[in-house]
Amino acid sequence: MDELNGRMMACQILVTGLIARVANEQRDPLRFLTDFRDEIRAVVSGVNIAGMENTEQVRQVAQRTVDELFSLMKPPSTE
């Protein structure tokens, strides 16, 4: 489990770095980050989670993870 958590953290750091790099190349980096975060949150909200009794809990954890990634670059929205 520790190895899996380490790999997940490494992936999160990599994704955060890639997003930040792309954002820095945009004319309006803050707008790009806001739009991209909103798109990712929409995907998490709409994805079909099967095989679990409490899918809403899984969805909430995924939403918090998205917010944590983007909070490294800007505060999460209140939406």
C-alpha positions in Angstrom: 0.0 0.0 0.0 2.9 2.4 0.8 4.3 1.8 -2.7 1.0 2.5 -4.3 0.6 5.7 -2.3 4.1 6.8 -3.3 3.4 6.2 -6.9 0.1 8.1 -6.7 1.9 11.1 -5.1 4.5 11.0 -7.8 1.8 11.0 -10.5 0.0 13.9 -8.7 3.2 15.9 -8.6 3.9 15.2 -12.2 0.4 16.2 -13.3 0.6 19.4 -11.2 3.9 20.3 -12.8 2.6 19.7 -16.3 -0.5 21.8 -15.7 1.6 24.6 -14.3 4.0 24.5 -17.2 1.1 24.7 -19.7 -0.5 27.4 -17.7 2.7 29.5 -17.7 2.7 29.4 -21.5 -0.8 30.9 -21.8 -1.6 34.6 -22.1 -3.9 34.4 -19.0 -2.5 31.6 -16.8 -5.1 32.1 -14.0 -8.0 31.9 -16.4 -6.5 28.7 -18.0 -6.1 27.1 -14.5 -9.7 28.1 -13.6 -11.2 26.7 -16.8 -9.1 23.5 -16.6 -10.0 22.9 -13.0 -13.7 23.3 -13.8 -13.4 20.9 -16.6 -11.7 18.3 -14.5 -14.3 18.7 -11.7 -17.1 18.2 -14.3 -15.4 15.0 -15.4 -15.2 13.7 -11.8 -18.8 14.7 -11.2 -20.0 12.8 -14.3 -17.8 9.7 -14.4 -19.6 6.4 -13.9 -18.3 4.6 -10.7 -19.3 1.0 -10.7 -18.8 -1.9 -8.2 -19.1 0.0 -5.0 -22.0 0.7 -2.6 -21.1 4.3 -1.7 -19.9 5.9 -5.0 -20.6 9.3 -3.6 -17.8 9.0 -1.1 -15.4 7.9 -3.9 -16.5 10.9 -5.9 -16.0 13.3 -3.0 -12.4 12.0 -2.4 -11.7 12.5 -6.1 -13.1 16.1 -6.0 -10.9 16.8 -2.9 -7.9 15.4 -4.8 -8.5 17.7 -7.7 -8.9 20.7 -5.4 -5.6 19.7 -3.6 -3.8 19.6 -6.9 -5.0 22.9 -8.0 -4.6 24.5 -4.6 -0.9 24.2 -5.2 -1.3 26.8 -8.0 -4.3 28.8 -6.8 -7.0 28.5 -4.1 -9.9 26.2 -4.8 -13.2 27.7 -5.8 -16.1 27.8 -3.4 -18.4 26.1 -5.9 
